Amino acid sequence: MMLKDKVAVVTGAGGGIGRGIALLLAKEGAKVVVNDIGVSATGEGHDTTPADKVVGEIVAAGGAAVSNHDSVASLAGGEKIIGTALEKFGRIDVVVNNAGILRDRMLFNMSEDDWDAVIAVHLKGTFACTRAAAPHMRQQKSGRVINITSTSGLIGNYGQANYAAAKMGIVGLTKVTALDLARYGVTANCIAPFAWTRMIGSIPTETEAQKARVEKIKKMDPAMIAPLVTFLASDAAQEISGQIFAVRGKEIVLFSQPRPIRQIVDMEGWTAEKVAAVVPQAFKNSFYKLDVTTDVFPYDPFV
């Protein structure tokens, strides 16, 4: 019972990764607010059934949970979601920002609505729920914020300008959350999951490379993300904050933080002509190689 007497909110917990997290947090003793607005993978519709069903599973197993059907995409929604935890269970100890949608388009075909909708759910949604919980965590001098990012943000992926921007934004938000709340005993970390979910299932599989990738991901149960989340939510992870993790099947990965890798100096100052003459040669062995020959990922971050 690693989370006995803790109160947790999990957004987007009506299925997939969020469901797995909510179930394990409850099994480990947490009282869980299962948030899900019940939309399609692209963000349309509304259905209370998914969240209510997960709550039923938790209660049937002897745990404590309530559902919440507010959208994460506004500060008012974030306040209502965290307010549910406060009203039903009296406190908030853990926030898992998992809710998300996909609206994939190549950059030149992406509409303003495609951009705004994805940014609102992923990035603003992560901020909204964290912002609502932060004053309470600050006052009680404890808390855990666990955000779901993606290698689409860390590495890049075709047709996901909106999603990648949101997910990389979540990394920056996580680091600032960790810094702002460190003095109050609150930690913040993020996880890039590899798992078979409804959202992954919506990605087209038109080529053999795409089909091969999907077959590999199908073997990755979304419940495999939950053990790392549960650990990061526990008191045992008090000293871990500001980190970027990934879970791929049975692997747990820690990503490096951005650091300078090469530098050049001109004591007289740089001109554009000097830069053109020096930079290509000085950095040629250190440049990221953009590989456009694959339609899977620009490169495999684990190689």
N, C-alpha and C positions, 0 to 999 in steps of 0.2 A: 504494500500500500504506500507507494512512494509519494502519493499526492493526497494523503488523508487530510480532510478538512480544508483542502484548497477549493477555490471556486474558479472555474475556467469558462471562457467564451471561445467557441470555435465558429468562425464564419464559413459559409459555404459548406456546411457539415451534413447536408442532406444526402450526400453520396460520395463515392470516390475517396480521395485522400482525406477530405474533411471528416467523412463518416468514420474512417479507420482511426483517425486521431481522437475523435469524440469518444468512441467506444473504449479505446485503451486508457484514456485519461480517467474515464468513469470507473473502469476496472481497477485502476490504481488508487481509487478513493476520492477522486475529485467530483464535485457537484458541477454539472456541465450545462451551459446554455448552448443549445444546438440552434445556430442561426442559419437559415436558408430561405431565400425569397421564392425559390421554386421556379426559376426561369430556364429557358432553353440554353444550350451552349453558347448561343449568340446574344443572349440577354433578353429574349422576348417571353411574354407570358407571366403567369404567377400561379403558384400551386403550394399550398401549405403541407401537402402530404409528405414530401421527402423529409422535412425536419421532424414532423410529428412521428413518422415511422421510426426514425433513429432514436428519438426519445423513448418510444415504446420498447425498443430493443434494450436500451439501457435500464429502464425500470424493470423489465422482465428479468433481467440478470441480477437484480438486487441493487442497482445503482440509483443515483438521484440526478434528474435532468428535467429541463423545461425547454420548450421550443420558442423561437423568436423568428418572426417573418418580416422584419424591417430590412430595408435596403442599406447597404454599407456606403452607398455613393453620395452621402451628404453628411454634414456634421450632425444634423438633427437625427438622422438614422443611427449614426454611431452612438449618440447619447442614449437613444432608446434601447439599443442592443446592450450596452453596458448597464443601463438602468434596469434591465430585466434581471441581471445578475444581482444587483444591489437590492432590488425589491424582493426577489425570491429567496436569495441566499445570504444577503447581508454584507457582502464584500466582493472584491474582484482581485484575484491573484495572478491569473494567467489569461493572456489574450493571444489567440492563434489566428492571425490574419491570412485566411486561405481562400476566401471567395474570389471567383474570377470568371471571366467570359472570354471568348475568342471571336474576333472579326477579322480574319486574315484576308489581306489583299496585297498585291504588289504595290510598292510605294506610289507609283504613278496612277493607280486605280483607287487608292484609299480615299474615302470621303471624310468630311469633317465629322460627321456623325459616327463613322467607324472609329475614328481617332478618339473623340470625346468619350464615347461609351466605354471603351476599354480602359482609358486612363482613369475615368471616374470610378470604376469598380475596383481595379487593382491598386492604383497608387493613391487616389483620394480616399478610397475605402480603407486602406491600411492606415492612412493618417487619421481618418475620422474615428475609428475605433480606438486607436492608440491614444489620440488626444482626449477622448472621453474617459479613458481609464487612468491616464497619467496622474491627475490630481489625487485620486484615491490611493494609487500606489505610492505616490510621494508622501502622503500623509501617514500611511501605515508603514512606510520605510521598507517595503518589499514588493516584489512583483516580477513577472516574466512576460516579455513580449517576444513572440516567435512569428516571423514573417515568412511567407512562401515566395521565393524569387524563382528564377528559371535560368537555365543555360542559354535560352533565347536572348536574355538580357546580357548575361556574362560573356557570351561568345558571339551571339548573333544568329539569325536564321532568316531564310527567305520568306518574304511576304508577311512579316510580323513586326513592322515598324512601330505600330501602336503598342503591341504586347511587349516587345523588347524594351522600348523606352520606359514603359511602366515598371517592368521587372527590374531593370537597372536602377530606376528611381527608387525602388524599394530598398535596394542595397544601400544607397546613400541615406535614405530615411532611417534605416536600421542603425547605421553608424552614428548618426546624430542623436537618435533616441538613446543609444547606449551611453553617449557622452553626457547628454542632458540629465539623465536619470541615475547615473552611476553613484552620485553622492547620497542617493536615497535608497540604495540597496536593490535597485531595479536593473535587470539585465535585458538586453535585446540582441537577438541573433536571427539569421535568416538561413533558409534551407532551399536548395534547388532540387526538386524531386524528379526522379525518373520512375514513372509508373503508368500502367494502363488505366486510363480514365475516359469518361465520356468526351472530354475536350480533346484528348489525343485521338480518340476514335473518329472525331469529325474532320481530321486533317486528310486531304485527298491522298490516295495511293495509286497514282497513275503510272509510275515507273517501277521497274524491278527493284531499284535501290530503295524507293520509298516502301515498297511491300516488305522487303527484307528487314528494314528498320522497324516497321510496325510489328512484324512477327516476333522480333526480339523484345520489344517493349511489352507485348502481350503477356510475356512470362513474368513481368514485374508487378506483383500484387500491390495495390495502393496502400494496403495495411502495413507494408514494410517501412513506410515513412514514420509511422506512429511511435516506435520505440525511441528514436532520437528526439522527437518532439517531447515525449514524456520525460525523458532525462533532462532536457533543457528547461522544462517546466518545474523541475524538482529543486529542492534545497541543495542537492548534490552538485548542481551546476552554478552555484553562486559566483564562482570566480571566472566564468566563461561569458564573455560579452563582446559584441561587435564583430562576431565571426560569420563567415560564409561557409556553410556546409553543403554537401550534396549527398543524396542517398540514391544509389543505383543497384537495385536488387539487394544482394547481401553485403554490398560495400557501403561504408560511410567514408566520405571524402571531405577533407578540409581544403578549401581553396586558398591560394596565396592572396595577399592584399596588394594593390597596385604600388609598385615601387619603381624609382628610376633605375634603368638598366645600363644606360650609357650617357656620357655627357661630353661636350666639347666646349672650349672656352676660347674666345678671342679678346685679348686684353685691350685692344683698340676699339672694340665694339663691332657688331655685325652689320654688314650691308647685305642687301638681297643677293648681290653678285657673289659675295663670299659664302653665303649660305648655299647657293647653288653649286659652288665649286667644292665645298667641303662635305656637306651633310650626306649626299648619296654614297660617298665612299666610306665616310666614318661610321655610318650606321647600317651599311648594307647587310651585314650578317646578323643584325638585331631586329630588322623590320619584321612585323607580322606579315606572313605571306597569305594574301587573299587568294583563296582557291575557289574559282567559279566553275570548276569542272564537275562538281558534285551537287546533287540536289537534295542531299540529306542534311548535312551541316557544313559550314565552311571548313571546319576541321573538328576532329574529335578532341575535346578538352582533356580526355583521360589518357591520351597517348603521349 
